[in-house]
Amino acid sequence: MPESVYKVIELVGASPDSWEKAAANAIKQAAKSLRDLRVAEVVQMDANIGADGSIESYRTKVRISFKYEGGS
């Protein structure tokens, strides 16, 4: 296996539907500007609660790794 280096960033995705969709939103957005995404690790999940006690939106914090292609 060739040697590789990966960079890790944290993103927070949001969705009115679920934590899974919130994570998917973060990953999908990252894929628009980053190449060679490798792993997404869920770090934290939380929810915004409305005045009536219902969940208004779900948030998922993910760590995403991608192959680092640094210059010389």
CHARMM internal coordinates of N, CA and C (Angstrom, degrees):
IC EDIT
DIST 1 N 1 CA 1.4570
DIST 1 CA 1 C 1.5243
ANGL 1 N 1 CA 1 C 108.94
DIST 1 C 2 N 1.3246
ANGL 1 CA 1 C 2 N 118.67
DIHE 1 N 1 CA 1 C 2 N 128.42
DIST 2 N 2 CA 1.4574
ANGL 1 C 2 N 2 CA 120.92
DIHE 1 CA 1 C 2 N 2 CA 179.53
DIST 2 CA 2 C 1.5293
ANGL 2 N 2 CA 2 C 110.21
DIHE 1 C 2 N 2 CA 2 C -68.90
DIST 2 C 3 N 1.3325
ANGL 2 CA 2 C 3 N 114.67
DIHE 2 N 2 CA 2 C 3 N 153.08
DIST 3 N 3 CA 1.4579
ANGL 2 C 3 N 3 CA 119.35
DIHE 2 CA 2 C 3 N 3 CA 178.73
DIST 3 CA 3 C 1.5203
ANGL 3 N 3 CA 3 C 109.83
DIHE 2 C 3 N 3 CA 3 C -72.02
DIST 3 C 4 N 1.3285
ANGL 3 CA 3 C 4 N 115.81
DIHE 3 N 3 CA 3 C 4 N 140.95
DIST 4 N 4 CA 1.4585
ANGL 3 C 4 N 4 CA 121.28
DIHE 3 CA 3 C 4 N 4 CA -179.57
DIST 4 CA 4 C 1.5117
ANGL 4 N 4 CA 4 C 109.68
DIHE 3 C 4 N 4 CA 4 C -141.29
DIST 4 C 5 N 1.3143
ANGL 4 CA 4 C 5 N 115.83
DIHE 4 N 4 CA 4 C 5 N 158.11
DIST 5 N 5 CA 1.4592
ANGL 4 C 5 N 5 CA 122.94
DIHE 4 CA 4 C 5 N 5 CA 174.94
DIST 5 CA 5 C 1.5225
ANGL 5 N 5 CA 5 C 107.07
DIHE 4 C 5 N 5 CA 5 C -126.52
DIST 5 C 6 N 1.3295
ANGL 5 CA 5 C 6 N 116.21
DIHE 5 N 5 CA 5 C 6 N 138.25
DIST 6 N 6 CA 1.4530
ANGL 5 C 6 N 6 CA 121.38
DIHE 5 CA 5 C 6 N 6 CA -179.44
DIST 6 CA 6 C 1.5147
ANGL 6 N 6 CA 6 C 110.19
DIHE 5 C 6 N 6 CA 6 C -123.18
DIST 6 C 7 N 1.3064
ANGL 6 CA 6 C 7 N 116.47
DIHE 6 N 6 CA 6 C 7 N 143.09
DIST 7 N 7 CA 1.4591
ANGL 6 C 7 N 7 CA 122.88
DIHE 6 CA 6 C 7 N 7 CA 175.91
DIST 7 CA 7 C 1.5208
ANGL 7 N 7 CA 7 C 107.14
DIHE 6 C 7 N 7 CA 7 C -102.11
DIST 7 C 8 N 1.3319
ANGL 7 CA 7 C 8 N 116.25
DIHE 7 N 7 CA 7 C 8 N 146.29
DIST 8 N 8 CA 1.4627
ANGL 7 C 8 N 8 CA 121.52
DIHE 7 CA 7 C 8 N 8 CA -179.95
DIST 8 CA 8 C 1.5283
ANGL 8 N 8 CA 8 C 108.46
DIHE 7 C 8 N 8 CA 8 C -122.27
DIST 8 C 9 N 1.3363
ANGL 8 CA 8 C 9 N 115.37
DIHE 8 N 8 CA 8 C 9 N 131.13
DIST 9 N 9 CA 1.4594
ANGL 8 C 9 N 9 CA 121.09
DIHE 8 CA 8 C 9 N 9 CA 175.89
DIST 9 CA 9 C 1.5208
ANGL 9 N 9 CA 9 C 108.87
DIHE 8 C 9 N 9 CA 9 C -125.22
DIST 9 C 10 N 1.3234
ANGL 9 CA 9 C 10 N 116.52
DIHE 9 N 9 CA 9 C 10 N 159.21
DIST 10 N 10 CA 1.4629
ANGL 9 C 10 N 10 CA 121.12
DIHE 9 CA 9 C 10 N 10 CA 174.69
DIST 10 CA 10 C 1.5171
ANGL 10 N 10 CA 10 C 109.03
DIHE 9 C 10 N 10 CA 10 C -112.10
DIST 10 C 11 N 1.3060
ANGL 10 CA 10 C 11 N 115.35
DIHE 10 N 10 CA 10 C 11 N 135.55
DIST 11 N 11 CA 1.4642
ANGL 10 C 11 N 11 CA 122.49
DIHE 10 CA 10 C 11 N 11 CA 176.71
DIST 11 CA 11 C 1.5204
ANGL 11 N 11 CA 11 C 108.95
DIHE 10 C 11 N 11 CA 11 C -132.75
DIST 11 C 12 N 1.3218
ANGL 11 CA 11 C 12 N 116.31
DIHE 11 N 11 CA 11 C 12 N 155.02
DIST 12 N 12 CA 1.4646
ANGL 11 C 12 N 12 CA 121.66
DIHE 11 CA 11 C 12 N 12 CA 174.71
DIST 12 CA 12 C 1.5160
ANGL 12 N 12 CA 12 C 107.56
DIHE 11 C 12 N 12 CA 12 C -119.84
DIST 12 C 13 N 1.3292
ANGL 12 CA 12 C 13 N 115.40
DIHE 12 N 12 CA 12 C 13 N 120.88
DIST 13 N 13 CA 1.4559
ANGL 12 C 13 N 13 CA 121.28
DIHE 12 CA 12 C 13 N 13 CA 176.45
DIST 13 CA 13 C 1.5197
ANGL 13 N 13 CA 13 C 109.58
DIHE 12 C 13 N 13 CA 13 C -102.78
DIST 13 C 14 N 1.3190
ANGL 13 CA 13 C 14 N 116.88
DIHE 13 N 13 CA 13 C 14 N 153.09
DIST 14 N 14 CA 1.4604
ANGL 13 C 14 N 14 CA 121.39
DIHE 13 CA 13 C 14 N 14 CA 179.71
DIST 14 CA 14 C 1.5203
ANGL 14 N 14 CA 14 C 110.15
DIHE 13 C 14 N 14 CA 14 C -130.96
DIST 14 C 15 N 1.3321
ANGL 14 CA 14 C 15 N 115.06
DIHE 14 N 14 CA 14 C 15 N 152.46
DIST 15 N 15 CA 1.4654
ANGL 14 C 15 N 15 CA 121.11
DIHE 14 CA 14 C 15 N 15 CA 178.00
DIST 15 CA 15 C 1.5274
ANGL 15 N 15 CA 15 C 108.91
DIHE 14 C 15 N 15 CA 15 C -157.61
DIST 15 C 16 N 1.3143
ANGL 15 CA 15 C 16 N 117.68
DIHE 15 N 15 CA 15 C 16 N 144.34
DIST 16 N 16 CA 1.4642
ANGL 15 C 16 N 16 CA 119.40
DIHE 15 CA 15 C 16 N 16 CA 174.38
DIST 16 CA 16 C 1.5307
ANGL 16 N 16 CA 16 C 112.14
DIHE 15 C 16 N 16 CA 16 C -78.68
DIST 16 C 17 N 1.3524
ANGL 16 CA 16 C 17 N 117.45
DIHE 16 N 16 CA 16 C 17 N -6.55
DIST 17 N 17 CA 1.4615
ANGL 16 C 17 N 17 CA 121.03
DIHE 16 CA 16 C 17 N 17 CA -171.87
DIST 17 CA 17 C 1.5258
ANGL 17 N 17 CA 17 C 115.68
DIHE 16 C 17 N 17 CA 17 C -103.00
DIST 17 C 18 N 1.3481
ANGL 17 CA 17 C 18 N 118.27
DIHE 17 N 17 CA 17 C 18 N -45.93
DIST 18 N 18 CA 1.4701
ANGL 17 C 18 N 18 CA 119.56
DIHE 17 CA 17 C 18 N 18 CA -175.14
DIST 18 CA 18 C 1.5235
ANGL 18 N 18 CA 18 C 111.19
DIHE 17 C 18 N 18 CA 18 C -167.15
DIST 18 C 19 N 1.3461
ANGL 18 CA 18 C 19 N 115.11
DIHE 18 N 18 CA 18 C 19 N 164.82
DIST 19 N 19 CA 1.4607
ANGL 18 C 19 N 19 CA 120.52
DIHE 18 CA 18 C 19 N 19 CA 175.67
DIST 19 CA 19 C 1.5302
ANGL 19 N 19 CA 19 C 110.06
DIHE 18 C 19 N 19 CA 19 C -67.24
DIST 19 C 20 N 1.3181
ANGL 19 CA 19 C 20 N 117.02
DIHE 19 N 19 CA 19 C 20 N -36.63
DIST 20 N 20 CA 1.4639
ANGL 19 C 20 N 20 CA 120.57
DIHE 19 CA 19 C 20 N 20 CA 179.24
DIST 20 CA 20 C 1.5268
ANGL 20 N 20 CA 20 C 110.87
DIHE 19 C 20 N 20 CA 20 C -61.81
DIST 20 C 21 N 1.3205
ANGL 20 CA 20 C 21 N 117.08
DIHE 20 N 20 CA 20 C 21 N -43.84
DIST 21 N 21 CA 1.4690
ANGL 20 C 21 N 21 CA 120.13
DIHE 20 CA 20 C 21 N 21 CA 178.94
DIST 21 CA 21 C 1.5237
ANGL 21 N 21 CA 21 C 110.99
DIHE 20 C 21 N 21 CA 21 C -68.58
DIST 21 C 22 N 1.3292
ANGL 21 CA 21 C 22 N 117.08
DIHE 21 N 21 CA 21 C 22 N -32.81
DIST 22 N 22 CA 1.4633
ANGL 21 C 22 N 22 CA 120.30
DIHE 21 CA 21 C 22 N 22 CA 176.71
DIST 22 CA 22 C 1.5259
ANGL 22 N 22 CA 22 C 110.15
DIHE 21 C 22 N 22 CA 22 C -63.54
DIST 22 C 23 N 1.3372
ANGL 22 CA 22 C 23 N 116.94
DIHE 22 N 22 CA 22 C 23 N -44.31
DIST 23 N 23 CA 1.4687
ANGL 22 C 23 N 23 CA 120.88
DIHE 22 CA 22 C 23 N 23 CA 177.57
DIST 23 CA 23 C 1.5237
ANGL 23 N 23 CA 23 C 110.02
DIHE 22 C 23 N 23 CA 23 C -63.38
DIST 23 C 24 N 1.3176
ANGL 23 CA 23 C 24 N 117.05
DIHE 23 N 23 CA 23 C 24 N -43.99
DIST 24 N 24 CA 1.4651
ANGL 23 C 24 N 24 CA 121.14
DIHE 23 CA 23 C 24 N 24 CA 179.91
DIST 24 CA 24 C 1.5259
ANGL 24 N 24 CA 24 C 111.09
DIHE 23 C 24 N 24 CA 24 C -61.24
DIST 24 C 25 N 1.3237
ANGL 24 CA 24 C 25 N 117.73
DIHE 24 N 24 CA 24 C 25 N -37.03
DIST 25 N 25 CA 1.4670
ANGL 24 C 25 N 25 CA 121.17
DIHE 24 CA 24 C 25 N 25 CA 178.40
DIST 25 CA 25 C 1.5261
ANGL 25 N 25 CA 25 C 111.07
DIHE 24 C 25 N 25 CA 25 C -64.05
DIST 25 C 26 N 1.3317
ANGL 25 CA 25 C 26 N 116.95
DIHE 25 N 25 CA 25 C 26 N -42.21
DIST 26 N 26 CA 1.4660
ANGL 25 C 26 N 26 CA 120.52
DIHE 25 CA 25 C 26 N 26 CA 178.67
DIST 26 CA 26 C 1.5254
ANGL 26 N 26 CA 26 C 110.89
DIHE 25 C 26 N 26 CA 26 C -63.38
DIST 26 C 27 N 1.3251
ANGL 26 CA 26 C 27 N 116.58
DIHE 26 N 26 CA 26 C 27 N -44.09
DIST 27 N 27 CA 1.4618
ANGL 26 C 27 N 27 CA 121.04
DIHE 26 CA 26 C 27 N 27 CA -178.89
DIST 27 CA 27 C 1.5297
ANGL 27 N 27 CA 27 C 110.83
DIHE 26 C 27 N 27 CA 27 C -67.17
DIST 27 C 28 N 1.3052
ANGL 27 CA 27 C 28 N 116.53
DIHE 27 N 27 CA 27 C 28 N -42.65
DIST 28 N 28 CA 1.4635
ANGL 27 C 28 N 28 CA 120.60
DIHE 27 CA 27 C 28 N 28 CA -179.92
DIST 28 CA 28 C 1.5273
ANGL 28 N 28 CA 28 C 111.00
DIHE 27 C 28 N 28 CA 28 C -61.89
DIST 28 C 29 N 1.3258
ANGL 28 CA 28 C 29 N 116.47
DIHE 28 N 28 CA 28 C 29 N -41.13
DIST 29 N 29 CA 1.4649
ANGL 28 C 29 N 29 CA 120.27
DIHE 28 CA 28 C 29 N 29 CA 179.10
DIST 29 CA 29 C 1.5245
ANGL 29 N 29 CA 29 C 110.57
DIHE 28 C 29 N 29 CA 29 C -67.11
DIST 29 C 30 N 1.3395
ANGL 29 CA 29 C 30 N 117.60
DIHE 29 N 29 CA 29 C 30 N -41.02
DIST 30 N 30 CA 1.4640
ANGL 29 C 30 N 30 CA 121.07
DIHE 29 CA 29 C 30 N 30 CA 178.67
DIST 30 CA 30 C 1.5282
ANGL 30 N 30 CA 30 C 110.57
DIHE 29 C 30 N 30 CA 30 C -61.98
DIST 30 C 31 N 1.3189
ANGL 30 CA 30 C 31 N 116.76
DIHE 30 N 30 CA 30 C 31 N -37.71
DIST 31 N 31 CA 1.4644
ANGL 30 C 31 N 31 CA 121.31
DIHE 30 CA 30 C 31 N 31 CA -177.77
DIST 31 CA 31 C 1.5288
ANGL 31 N 31 CA 31 C 112.52
DIHE 30 C 31 N 31 CA 31 C -65.80
DIST 31 C 32 N 1.3248
ANGL 31 CA 31 C 32 N 117.71
DIHE 31 N 31 CA 31 C 32 N -17.58
DIST 32 N 32 CA 1.4658
ANGL 31 C 32 N 32 CA 120.87
DIHE 31 CA 31 C 32 N 32 CA 179.27
DIST 32 CA 32 C 1.5263
ANGL 32 N 32 CA 32 C 111.89
DIHE 31 C 32 N 32 CA 32 C -72.57
DIST 32 C 33 N 1.3388
ANGL 32 CA 32 C 33 N 116.72
DIHE 32 N 32 CA 32 C 33 N -27.19
DIST 33 N 33 CA 1.4647
ANGL 32 C 33 N 33 CA 118.23
DIHE 32 CA 32 C 33 N 33 CA -175.84
DIST 33 CA 33 C 1.5288
ANGL 33 N 33 CA 33 C 114.14
DIHE 32 C 33 N 33 CA 33 C -123.91
DIST 33 C 34 N 1.3238
ANGL 33 CA 33 C 34 N 118.40
DIHE 33 N 33 CA 33 C 34 N -6.58
DIST 34 N 34 CA 1.4634
ANGL 33 C 34 N 34 CA 121.89
DIHE 33 CA 33 C 34 N 34 CA -179.80
DIST 34 CA 34 C 1.5199
ANGL 34 N 34 CA 34 C 109.73
DIHE 33 C 34 N 34 CA 34 C -118.12
DIST 34 C 35 N 1.3442
ANGL 34 CA 34 C 35 N 115.73
DIHE 34 N 34 CA 34 C 35 N 149.14
DIST 35 N 35 CA 1.4631
ANGL 34 C 35 N 35 CA 120.12
DIHE 34 CA 34 C 35 N 35 CA 177.97
DIST 35 CA 35 C 1.5216
ANGL 35 N 35 CA 35 C 109.53
DIHE 34 C 35 N 35 CA 35 C -110.30
DIST 35 C 36 N 1.3032
ANGL 35 CA 35 C 36 N 115.59
DIHE 35 N 35 CA 35 C 36 N 159.77
DIST 36 N 36 CA 1.4676
ANGL 35 C 36 N 36 CA 122.92
DIHE 35 CA 35 C 36 N 36 CA 175.27
DIST 36 CA 36 C 1.5223
ANGL 36 N 36 CA 36 C 113.28
DIHE 35 C 36 N 36 CA 36 C 55.99
DIST 36 C 37 N 1.3377
ANGL 36 CA 36 C 37 N 116.55
DIHE 36 N 36 CA 36 C 37 N 46.75
DIST 37 N 37 CA 1.4696
ANGL 36 C 37 N 37 CA 119.25
DIHE 36 CA 36 C 37 N 37 CA 173.75
DIST 37 CA 37 C 1.5178
ANGL 37 N 37 CA 37 C 108.00
DIHE 36 C 37 N 37 CA 37 C -62.35
DIST 37 C 38 N 1.3234
ANGL 37 CA 37 C 38 N 116.86
DIHE 37 N 37 CA 37 C 38 N 138.81
DIST 38 N 38 CA 1.4588
ANGL 37 C 38 N 38 CA 120.16
DIHE 37 CA 37 C 38 N 38 CA -174.99
DIST 38 CA 38 C 1.5171
ANGL 38 N 38 CA 38 C 113.13
DIHE 37 C 38 N 38 CA 38 C -116.29
DIST 38 C 39 N 1.3337
ANGL 38 CA 38 C 39 N 117.53
DIHE 38 N 38 CA 38 C 39 N -56.80
DIST 39 N 39 CA 1.4612
ANGL 38 C 39 N 39 CA 121.35
DIHE 38 CA 38 C 39 N 39 CA -172.71
DIST 39 CA 39 C 1.5225
ANGL 39 N 39 CA 39 C 109.10
DIHE 38 C 39 N 39 CA 39 C -137.70
DIST 39 C 40 N 1.3214
ANGL 39 CA 39 C 40 N 116.31
DIHE 39 N 39 CA 39 C 40 N 140.95
DIST 40 N 40 CA 1.4583
ANGL 39 C 40 N 40 CA 122.00
DIHE 39 CA 39 C 40 N 40 CA 171.42
DIST 40 CA 40 C 1.5275
ANGL 40 N 40 CA 40 C 107.38
DIHE 39 C 40 N 40 CA 40 C -120.03
DIST 40 C 41 N 1.3160
ANGL 40 CA 40 C 41 N 115.90
DIHE 40 N 40 CA 40 C 41 N 124.08
DIST 41 N 41 CA 1.4594
ANGL 40 C 41 N 41 CA 122.16
DIHE 40 CA 40 C 41 N 41 CA -179.14
DIST 41 CA 41 C 1.5290
ANGL 41 N 41 CA 41 C 108.65
DIHE 40 C 41 N 41 CA 41 C -114.20
DIST 41 C 42 N 1.3199
ANGL 41 CA 41 C 42 N 117.49
DIHE 41 N 41 CA 41 C 42 N 123.18
DIST 42 N 42 CA 1.4633
ANGL 41 C 42 N 42 CA 120.98
DIHE 41 CA 41 C 42 N 42 CA 177.07
DIST 42 CA 42 C 1.5233
ANGL 42 N 42 CA 42 C 108.00
DIHE 41 C 42 N 42 CA 42 C -74.59
DIST 42 C 43 N 1.3339
ANGL 42 CA 42 C 43 N 115.40
DIHE 42 N 42 CA 42 C 43 N 123.84
DIST 43 N 43 CA 1.4567
ANGL 42 C 43 N 43 CA 121.48
DIHE 42 CA 42 C 43 N 43 CA -177.29
DIST 43 CA 43 C 1.5236
ANGL 43 N 43 CA 43 C 111.27
DIHE 42 C 43 N 43 CA 43 C -101.65
DIST 43 C 44 N 1.3300
ANGL 43 CA 43 C 44 N 115.88
DIHE 43 N 43 CA 43 C 44 N -38.95
DIST 44 N 44 CA 1.4562
ANGL 43 C 44 N 44 CA 120.05
DIHE 43 CA 43 C 44 N 44 CA -174.87
DIST 44 CA 44 C 1.5180
ANGL 44 N 44 CA 44 C 109.53
DIHE 43 C 44 N 44 CA 44 C -155.74
DIST 44 C 45 N 1.3172
ANGL 44 CA 44 C 45 N 116.23
DIHE 44 N 44 CA 44 C 45 N 147.45
DIST 45 N 45 CA 1.4567
ANGL 44 C 45 N 45 CA 121.81
DIHE 44 CA 44 C 45 N 45 CA 174.20
DIST 45 CA 45 C 1.5266
ANGL 45 N 45 CA 45 C 107.89
DIHE 44 C 45 N 45 CA 45 C -131.13
DIST 45 C 46 N 1.3240
ANGL 45 CA 45 C 46 N 116.33
DIHE 45 N 45 CA 45 C 46 N 138.03
DIST 46 N 46 CA 1.4517
ANGL 45 C 46 N 46 CA 119.92
DIHE 45 CA 45 C 46 N 46 CA 173.91
DIST 46 CA 46 C 1.5231
ANGL 46 N 46 CA 46 C 108.81
DIHE 45 C 46 N 46 CA 46 C -148.07
DIST 46 C 47 N 1.3193
ANGL 46 CA 46 C 47 N 115.35
DIHE 46 N 46 CA 46 C 47 N 175.86
DIST 47 N 47 CA 1.4660
ANGL 46 C 47 N 47 CA 119.47
DIHE 46 CA 46 C 47 N 47 CA -177.84
DIST 47 CA 47 C 1.5187
ANGL 47 N 47 CA 47 C 109.23
DIHE 46 C 47 N 47 CA 47 C -143.86
DIST 47 C 48 N 1.3183
ANGL 47 CA 47 C 48 N 115.35
DIHE 47 N 47 CA 47 C 48 N 146.91
DIST 48 N 48 CA 1.4657
ANGL 47 C 48 N 48 CA 121.17
DIHE 47 CA 47 C 48 N 48 CA 172.76
DIST 48 CA 48 C 1.5199
ANGL 48 N 48 CA 48 C 107.50
DIHE 47 C 48 N 48 CA 48 C -90.92
DIST 48 C 49 N 1.3262
ANGL 48 CA 48 C 49 N 115.77
DIHE 48 N 48 CA 48 C 49 N 130.12
DIST 49 N 49 CA 1.4634
ANGL 48 C 49 N 49 CA 121.51
DIHE 48 CA 48 C 49 N 49 CA -175.32
DIST 49 CA 49 C 1.5186
ANGL 49 N 49 CA 49 C 109.43
DIHE 48 C 49 N 49 CA 49 C -107.37
DIST 49 C 50 N 1.3259
ANGL 49 CA 49 C 50 N 115.66
DIHE 49 N 49 CA 49 C 50 N 132.27
DIST 50 N 50 CA 1.4616
ANGL 49 C 50 N 50 CA 121.76
DIHE 49 CA 49 C 50 N 50 CA 179.27
DIST 50 CA 50 C 1.5144
ANGL 50 N 50 CA 50 C 112.36
DIHE 49 C 50 N 50 CA 50 C -79.49
DIST 50 C 51 N 1.3268
ANGL 50 CA 50 C 51 N 115.92
DIHE 50 N 50 CA 50 C 51 N 171.73
DIST 51 N 51 CA 1.4630
ANGL 50 C 51 N 51 CA 122.58
DIHE 50 CA 50 C 51 N 51 CA -178.34
DIST 51 CA 51 C 1.5262
ANGL 51 N 51 CA 51 C 112.31
DIHE 50 C 51 N 51 CA 51 C -60.11
DIST 51 C 52 N 1.3331
ANGL 51 CA 51 C 52 N 116.19
DIHE 51 N 51 CA 51 C 52 N -28.78
DIST 52 N 52 CA 1.4696
ANGL 51 C 52 N 52 CA 119.82
DIHE 51 CA 51 C 52 N 52 CA -179.31
DIST 52 CA 52 C 1.5351
ANGL 52 N 52 CA 52 C 112.60
DIHE 51 C 52 N 52 CA 52 C -88.28
DIST 52 C 53 N 1.3380
ANGL 52 CA 52 C 53 N 116.96
DIHE 52 N 52 CA 52 C 53 N 4.72
DIST 53 N 53 CA 1.4639
ANGL 52 C 53 N 53 CA 120.68
DIHE 52 CA 52 C 53 N 53 CA 178.59
DIST 53 CA 53 C 1.5209
ANGL 53 N 53 CA 53 C 114.37
DIHE 52 C 53 N 53 CA 53 C 89.44
DIST 53 C 54 N 1.3137
ANGL 53 CA 53 C 54 N 117.92
DIHE 53 N 53 CA 53 C 54 N -0.38
DIST 54 N 54 CA 1.4669
ANGL 53 C 54 N 54 CA 120.41
DIHE 53 CA 53 C 54 N 54 CA 179.43
DIST 54 CA 54 C 1.5294
ANGL 54 N 54 CA 54 C 110.25
DIHE 53 C 54 N 54 CA 54 C -87.68
DIST 54 C 55 N 1.3147
ANGL 54 CA 54 C 55 N 115.75
DIHE 54 N 54 CA 54 C 55 N 157.29
DIST 55 N 55 CA 1.4578
ANGL 54 C 55 N 55 CA 120.40
DIHE 54 CA 54 C 55 N 55 CA 177.34
DIST 55 CA 55 C 1.5248
ANGL 55 N 55 CA 55 C 109.03
DIHE 54 C 55 N 55 CA 55 C -79.26
DIST 55 C 56 N 1.3306
ANGL 55 CA 55 C 56 N 115.72
DIHE 55 N 55 CA 55 C 56 N 123.33
DIST 56 N 56 CA 1.4569
ANGL 55 C 56 N 56 CA 120.93
DIHE 55 CA 55 C 56 N 56 CA 179.37
DIST 56 CA 56 C 1.5233
ANGL 56 N 56 CA 56 C 111.77
DIHE 55 C 56 N 56 CA 56 C -88.35
DIST 56 C 57 N 1.3473
ANGL 56 CA 56 C 57 N 116.26
DIHE 56 N 56 CA 56 C 57 N -37.27
DIST 57 N 57 CA 1.4575
ANGL 56 C 57 N 57 CA 119.17
DIHE 56 CA 56 C 57 N 57 CA 178.14
DIST 57 CA 57 C 1.5215
ANGL 57 N 57 CA 57 C 109.88
DIHE 56 C 57 N 57 CA 57 C -158.16
DIST 57 C 58 N 1.3202
ANGL 57 CA 57 C 58 N 114.53
DIHE 57 N 57 CA 57 C 58 N 153.17
DIST 58 N 58 CA 1.4641
ANGL 57 C 58 N 58 CA 123.13
DIHE 57 CA 57 C 58 N 58 CA 179.47
DIST 58 CA 58 C 1.5219
ANGL 58 N 58 CA 58 C 107.93
DIHE 57 C 58 N 58 CA 58 C -106.68
DIST 58 C 59 N 1.3520
ANGL 58 CA 58 C 59 N 115.90
DIHE 58 N 58 CA 58 C 59 N 142.23
DIST 59 N 59 CA 1.4655
ANGL 58 C 59 N 59 CA 120.29
DIHE 58 CA 58 C 59 N 59 CA 176.09
DIST 59 CA 59 C 1.5219
ANGL 59 N 59 CA 59 C 108.74
DIHE 58 C 59 N 59 CA 59 C -129.15
DIST 59 C 60 N 1.3196
ANGL 59 CA 59 C 60 N 115.71
DIHE 59 N 59 CA 59 C 60 N 138.45
DIST 60 N 60 CA 1.4627
ANGL 59 C 60 N 60 CA 121.53
DIHE 59 CA 59 C 60 N 60 CA 178.23
DIST 60 CA 60 C 1.5204
ANGL 60 N 60 CA 60 C 108.88
DIHE 59 C 60 N 60 CA 60 C -130.18
DIST 60 C 61 N 1.3339
ANGL 60 CA 60 C 61 N 115.90
DIHE 60 N 60 CA 60 C 61 N 125.22
DIST 61 N 61 CA 1.4635
ANGL 60 C 61 N 61 CA 121.07
DIHE 60 CA 60 C 61 N 61 CA 175.29
DIST 61 CA 61 C 1.5203
ANGL 61 N 61 CA 61 C 107.31
DIHE 60 C 61 N 61 CA 61 C -93.28
DIST 61 C 62 N 1.3188
ANGL 61 CA 61 C 62 N 116.14
DIHE 61 N 61 CA 61 C 62 N 127.34
DIST 62 N 62 CA 1.4667
ANGL 61 C 62 N 62 CA 121.36
DIHE 61 CA 61 C 62 N 62 CA -179.52
DIST 62 CA 62 C 1.5244
ANGL 62 N 62 CA 62 C 110.38
DIHE 61 C 62 N 62 CA 62 C -126.05
DIST 62 C 63 N 1.3154
ANGL 62 CA 62 C 63 N 115.47
DIHE 62 N 62 CA 62 C 63 N 145.73
DIST 63 N 63 CA 1.4613
ANGL 62 C 63 N 63 CA 122.14
DIHE 62 CA 62 C 63 N 63 CA 169.24
DIST 63 CA 63 C 1.5229
ANGL 63 N 63 CA 63 C 106.19
DIHE 62 C 63 N 63 CA 63 C -100.29
DIST 63 C 64 N 1.3074
ANGL 63 CA 63 C 64 N 115.91
DIHE 63 N 63 CA 63 C 64 N 125.64
DIST 64 N 64 CA 1.4590
ANGL 63 C 64 N 64 CA 121.28
DIHE 63 CA 63 C 64 N 64 CA -177.80
DIST 64 CA 64 C 1.5199
ANGL 64 N 64 CA 64 C 108.41
DIHE 63 C 64 N 64 CA 64 C -117.75
DIST 64 C 65 N 1.3276
ANGL 64 CA 64 C 65 N 115.36
DIHE 64 N 64 CA 64 C 65 N 130.27
DIST 65 N 65 CA 1.4702
ANGL 64 C 65 N 65 CA 118.84
DIHE 64 CA 64 C 65 N 65 CA 177.01
DIST 65 CA 65 C 1.5231
ANGL 65 N 65 CA 65 C 108.98
DIHE 64 C 65 N 65 CA 65 C -107.63
DIST 65 C 66 N 1.3326
ANGL 65 CA 65 C 66 N 114.27
DIHE 65 N 65 CA 65 C 66 N 146.51
DIST 66 N 66 CA 1.4588
ANGL 65 C 66 N 66 CA 120.76
DIHE 65 CA 65 C 66 N 66 CA 176.67
DIST 66 CA 66 C 1.5110
ANGL 66 N 66 CA 66 C 108.45
DIHE 65 C 66 N 66 CA 66 C -146.48
DIST 66 C 67 N 1.2994
ANGL 66 CA 66 C 67 N 115.48
DIHE 66 N 66 CA 66 C 67 N 156.96
DIST 67 N 67 CA 1.4591
ANGL 66 C 67 N 67 CA 121.25
DIHE 66 CA 66 C 67 N 67 CA -176.72
DIST 67 CA 67 C 1.5276
ANGL 67 N 67 CA 67 C 109.85
DIHE 66 C 67 N 67 CA 67 C -66.26
DIST 67 C 68 N 1.3173
ANGL 67 CA 67 C 68 N 115.51
DIHE 67 N 67 CA 67 C 68 N 128.45
DIST 68 N 68 CA 1.4699
ANGL 67 C 68 N 68 CA 121.72
DIHE 67 CA 67 C 68 N 68 CA -179.29
DIST 68 CA 68 C 1.5168
ANGL 68 N 68 CA 68 C 109.73
DIHE 67 C 68 N 68 CA 68 C -87.42
DIST 68 C 69 N 1.3275
ANGL 68 CA 68 C 69 N 115.33
DIHE 68 N 68 CA 68 C 69 N 127.71
DIST 69 N 69 CA 1.4613
ANGL 68 C 69 N 69 CA 121.10
DIHE 68 CA 68 C 69 N 69 CA 179.68
DIST 69 CA 69 C 1.5242
ANGL 69 N 69 CA 69 C 108.68
DIHE 68 C 69 N 69 CA 69 C -121.59
DIST 69 C 70 N 1.3338
ANGL 69 CA 69 C 70 N 116.15
DIHE 69 N 69 CA 69 C 70 N 66.15
DIST 70 N 70 CA 1.4564
ANGL 69 C 70 N 70 CA 121.42
DIHE 69 CA 69 C 70 N 70 CA -178.75
DIST 70 CA 70 C 1.5051
ANGL 70 N 70 CA 70 C 112.72
DIHE 69 C 70 N 70 CA 70 C -69.87
DIST 70 C 71 N 1.3207
ANGL 70 CA 70 C 71 N 115.13
DIHE 70 N 70 CA 70 C 71 N 155.31
DIST 71 N 71 CA 1.4611
ANGL 70 C 71 N 71 CA 120.66
DIHE 70 CA 70 C 71 N 71 CA 178.31
DIST 71 CA 71 C 1.5171
ANGL 71 N 71 CA 71 C 110.86
DIHE 70 C 71 N 71 CA 71 C -77.59
DIST 71 C 72 N 1.3039
ANGL 71 CA 71 C 72 N 116.13
DIHE 71 N 71 CA 71 C 72 N 173.93
DIST 72 N 72 CA 1.4714
ANGL 71 C 72 N 72 CA 120.06
DIHE 71 CA 71 C 72 N 72 CA -178.19
DIST 72 CA 72 C 1.5074
ANGL 72 N 72 CA 72 C 112.22
DIHE 71 C 72 N 72 CA 72 C -79.38
END
COOR INIT
IC SEED 1 N 1 CA 1 C
IC BUILD
